[in-house]
Structure formats: C-alpha cells, structure tokens
Amino acid sequence: MVFKYIDKHLTPSARYLLIGLFLVEIALVAINLIHYALGFPIDLVHMWFYLDHEHNFASWFSSSQLLLIATCFLALGALANPKLRLNWFFYLVSAGFAFLSMDEGIAFHELTWGLIKRHFMDWQAGDNSIIGGAVFAYPTLGIILVALNWRSIWTSWQHFRVQSIVLATGVGIYVFGAAGVEAVSFEFETRDPKNIWYLLQVSIEEFLEMVGCTVILCGSMILLFTVPLREVRAELPQLKADIEQAHQPLPGNQQDIKSGQPEKA
C-alpha cells in the first residue's frame, strides 16, 4: 500500500530519481557480493565500494540521501502554515537528518566512541564496544525527542496521515537496519569482510538503511508537494471572494459605470 501511494503521488521526474536510488542501492550490494565471490581481486573496488568502510562511495551515497531528506524538511519548515505549529518541528527533523548525514560522512560516532573507549574503557575492547555505544545512544536519543515532540507528531498525523505512514515506514526500515541488524554484528569477534556471514550481515544492514532513507525521502518529497498546494487550496475561497469584491461597483455608481459616463457632481 505504501509503495502504491508513493508511485501515485510522485511526479515523473521524482519517480525516476527514486528508481535511480533503488538501482544504486542494489548495485552497491551486488558489487560487494560479487567481489567476495571473486576473492577480492581488485583492492580499489574494495576500498571504494565496501559497505562497511567509511569515506568511500557507499558512505558518501548514504550521507547524500540523508542530506536530501534534511533539505526537504528544511523547505517544509519554511512552507508550512504557521497555524499548524509544525514549522519548528520540521526544522528539528531537518537538523536531525543533517546530523545523521554528517555522522555518515565523517564517521562521527566511530571517532567519538573510539575516543571514549581510549580514555574511559578497556583499550583491549573490540570494535563491538563502539558499535554498542552508538546502537544504544542513538535510539535512546530518538525516543527522547519523540516523547518531547509528540504533540507535533500527532498534529502531523492528523493533517498528513498517509504521508506520515510513508515516513514512519521508512523510519522503521532504517532503524531496523541501523539498530536491529547491526546488533547481530556483536556475534562476530572481528569485522572481517572475508567472513561470508559478516559480509551478509553488513550487506543486509546497509541495504535496509539505504532503502529506509529512500522511502523517507519519498515521504518528505510527497509532503513537500502537498503542503504548498494545500495552503493554496485553503486560500482559494478567500482569494475568489476578494477578487469578486474588487470588481463590485461602488454604491450609486452602477448606471454611470454601465453607460461609461462619469458621475455627475
């Protein structure tokens, strides 16, 4: 139902963009699996496209998706009717996705939790301690923000229900990949790409995150198309009344206006 609604309410150009994003996501996973099957023959391919690496094409792609979502919500904050009191909520959502984009682009949580591990934890602890810190901290922060903004979320649900369902579906897919599937990596002692089970876990996790971002981007774009049009439709009756009133002749001047003669003093 969600994907049928997305297809119905997107413009052709937006639909082509999102199809392109899906194809890139499938291609990235395929490149990783094919490269593994061939025995990692090309180091450059592994460096550029391995899904669990930072500062490569895969991380740039994910960061760009998150930044596009942040841009859409920034525009929504500027366009939404102030009477709905959703402007600052949209700005907050935009800031959240901009932070996630920055995190994906510069490996913020890896660097931060690495410093925490170095100074406050056992240095011999594996990479799982870094992953565990991020997996615990980000969902906790998200739950707190949802609790603090539940009124705005409810208002958005009341006025833009189907769009909210699309957004919630995308967030659910993203969180399931980022927190649920990534938690499976705790079972691996080392993050070895030559371990097929670890590679499959990384591929599923990153694919769900990218697909989740694409669905969220769909929802935010549909919302961006909906909000201005809704505001225009809401103002049309008043605009029509103002135009009709502007064309009404002044009292006592009907005959003069019809005859084209100036009013006598």
PyMOL commands that set and color helices and strands:
alter all, ss='L'
color gray80, all
select helices_A, chain A and resi 2-9+12-37+43-49+57-79+82-84+87-106+108-120+128-148+150-159+161-187+196-246+254-259
alter helices_A, ss='H'
color red, helices_A
deselect
rebuild
show_as cartoon
